[in-house]
C-alpha cells in the first residue's frame, strides 16, 4: 500500500495522543491544582496520592483507564490498518476515540458506585471495537 493510505490511521493516532495529553495536562493537572486551592482556602491539607477526594479519584480513574486501554487499542488498530483496511481502521479508531472522550462525562465529576455503572455504555462498545479489530486481523492473517 501507498504511505498515503495511512493518513487516516496516522490522524487517529495523533488524535488519541492529543486526547491523552489533554487528560494529563488539562483535566488531571487542573483538578489537582483546583483541589489544592480549595482545600487550602478551607484550611485543610490536600493529599494528592493518599487522600480520598471523590473528584481526584474520578480524574485519576479516567487517566488510569485510558492508559490501561491504550496498548490494546493501538495494537489492534494498527494491526487492522496494516493487514485489513486502513479506511475501516480510521472509522473504527475514530469511533473508539469518541467513546473514550465520553468516558469522563459518563463517569461523572465525583467517583461513586452509581456513576461508575454508567461507563458500561462506553466500555462495552470500546472492548467490542478492540476485540473486533484483533479478531478480524487474525482471521485475515489465517486466510
C-alpha positions as CSV (number, residue, x, y, z in Angstrom):
1,X,0.0,0.0,0.0
2,X,1.0,3.6,-0.6
3,X,2.1,5.5,2.5
4,X,-0.8,8.0,1.8
5,X,-3.2,5.1,2.5
6,X,-2.3,5.5,6.2
7,X,-3.2,9.2,6.5
8,X,-6.4,8.3,8.4
9,X,-4.8,5.9,10.9
10,X,-2.0,8.5,11.5
11,X,-4.6,11.2,12.2
12,X,-6.5,8.9,14.5
13,X,-3.3,8.0,16.4
14,X,-2.4,11.7,16.7
15,X,-6.0,12.5,17.9
16,X,-5.7,9.7,20.5
17,X,-2.4,11.1,21.9
18,X,-3.9,14.6,21.8
19,X,-6.8,13.3,23.9
20,X,-4.3,11.6,26.2
21,X,-2.3,14.7,26.8
22,X,-5.4,16.8,27.4
23,X,-6.4,14.3,30.1
24,X,-3.0,14.5,31.7
25,X,-2.2,18.2,31.4
26,X,-5.6,19.9,31.4
27,X,-8.0,17.6,33.2
28,X,-5.8,15.8,35.8
29,X,-3.4,18.6,36.5
30,X,-6.2,21.2,36.5
31,X,-8.2,19.1,39.1
32,X,-5.1,18.7,41.3
33,X,-4.4,22.5,41.4
34,X,-8.1,23.4,41.8
35,X,-8.5,21.0,44.7
36,X,-5.3,22.2,46.3
37,X,-6.6,25.7,46.2
38,X,-10.0,24.7,47.6
39,X,-8.5,22.7,50.4
40,X,-6.1,25.5,51.3
41,X,-9.0,28.0,51.4
42,X,-10.9,25.7,53.7
43,X,-7.8,25.3,56.0
44,X,-7.3,21.7,55.1
45,X,-4.4,19.7,53.6
46,X,-4.9,18.2,50.2
47,X,-3.3,14.8,50.0
48,X,-2.9,14.1,46.3
49,X,-1.9,10.4,46.5
50,X,-3.4,9.1,49.7
51,X,-6.5,11.3,50.0
52,X,-9.9,10.1,49.2
53,X,-11.3,13.1,47.4
54,X,-14.0,11.9,45.1
55,X,-13.2,14.4,42.3
56,X,-9.5,13.5,42.3
57,X,-10.4,9.8,42.3
58,X,-12.6,10.2,39.3
59,X,-10.0,12.1,37.3
60,X,-7.3,9.5,38.2
61,X,-9.7,6.7,37.2
62,X,-10.2,8.4,33.8
63,X,-6.5,8.7,33.3
64,X,-5.7,5.2,34.5
65,X,-8.4,3.6,32.5
66,X,-7.4,5.4,29.3
67,X,-3.7,4.4,29.9
68,X,-4.6,0.7,30.5
69,X,-6.7,0.6,27.3
70,X,-4.1,2.5,25.2
71,X,-1.9,-0.6,24.4
72,X,-4.7,-2.9,23.3
73,X,-6.4,-0.2,21.3
74,X,-3.2,1.0,19.4
75,X,-2.0,-2.6,18.8
76,X,-5.4,-3.8,17.4
77,X,-5.9,-0.5,15.5
78,X,-2.5,-0.6,13.7
79,X,-2.6,-4.3,13.0
80,X,-6.0,-3.9,11.5
81,X,-4.9,-0.8,9.5
82,X,-1.9,-2.6,8.1
83,X,-3.3,-6.0,7.4
84,X,-7.0,-5.5,6.8
85,X,-8.1,-1.9,5.9
86,X,-6.7,1.5,6.8
87,X,-10.0,3.1,5.8
88,X,-12.1,1.0,8.1
89,X,-9.5,1.2,10.8
90,X,-9.9,5.0,10.6
91,X,-13.6,4.8,11.1
92,X,-13.3,2.3,14.0
93,X,-10.5,4.2,15.6
94,X,-12.4,7.5,15.3
95,X,-15.5,5.8,17.0
96,X,-13.2,4.5,19.7
97,X,-11.8,8.0,20.5
98,X,-15.3,9.4,20.6
99,X,-16.3,6.7,23.1
100,X,-13.1,7.3,25.2
101,X,-14.0,11.0,25.3
102,X,-17.4,10.1,26.6
103,X,-15.9,8.1,29.5
104,X,-15.2,11.0,31.8
105,X,-18.6,12.5,31.1
106,X,-20.4,9.3,32.0
107,X,-18.2,8.6,35.0
108,X,-19.0,12.0,36.4
109,X,-17.1,14.6,38.3
110,X,-17.0,12.6,41.5
111,X,-16.4,8.9,41.8
112,X,-19.3,6.8,43.2
113,X,-20.6,3.3,42.6
114,X,-23.8,4.6,40.9
115,X,-21.9,6.7,38.4
116,X,-19.3,4.2,37.6
117,X,-22.0,1.8,36.2
118,X,-22.8,4.3,33.5
119,X,-19.5,3.8,31.9
120,X,-20.6,0.5,30.5
121,X,-22.2,2.5,27.8
122,X,-18.7,3.3,26.7
123,X,-16.6,0.4,27.8
124,X,-18.6,-2.4,26.2
125,X,-18.6,-0.9,22.7
126,X,-14.9,0.1,23.2
127,X,-14.0,-3.5,24.0
128,X,-16.0,-4.7,21.0
129,X,-14.1,-2.4,18.7
130,X,-10.7,-3.6,20.0
131,X,-11.6,-7.3,20.1
132,X,-13.3,-7.0,16.7
133,X,-10.2,-5.4,15.1
134,X,-8.0,-8.1,16.7
135,X,-10.3,-10.9,15.6
136,X,-10.7,-9.6,12.0
137,X,-6.9,-9.2,11.8
138,X,-6.3,-12.7,13.0
139,X,-8.9,-14.0,10.6
140,X,-7.3,-12.1,7.7
141,X,-3.9,-13.5,8.6
142,X,-5.2,-17.1,8.7
143,X,-6.8,-16.6,5.4
